[in-house]
Amino acid sequence: MARVYDWTEDEDEIASDAVTVGIRSDTRILTIAGLQFGAREAIIYWPDWSADDSSIEAALEGPMPVESALKRADELCARHRFNRVVIWLQHRELWDMRWGTLASVQGL
């Protein structure tokens, strides 16, 4: 069964209990200009977090390939006991179903 991620396109929406993988691309602008597609890239963000004997300060990593970001987010989630990994998309069309499934309703 494919993993289901909570997600948003609202860049101001923050999940305080999660590692967020942000996925962006310059594809839309390049397509409008009639140029080649741009590459998708991801950035990982996590808030200040404490759980049991683990704590971490807020930080950002990336950019990096999306697959690498999802793997790193899972590692951070496990190591620091975040509750989940969530997705921020610059626009919905950037999601690739090979990475998992997005929740049917947008929102974190």
Number of C-alpha atoms within 10 A of each C-alpha: 5 10 11 14 18 19 25 23 16 14 10 8 12 18 20 14 19 22 29 26 26 24 24 21 17 13 17 15 12 13 12 9 9 9 11 10 13 14 11 16 20 24 21 25 18 24 18 11 17 14 11 7 7 11 14 14 9 11 10 13 14 15 16 15 14 22 13 15 22 23 11 16 25 16 14 19 18 12 12 17 19 23 14 17 22 24 24 27 19 17 14 15 9 16 19 11 10 9 14 13 16 20 14 10 9 14 16 18
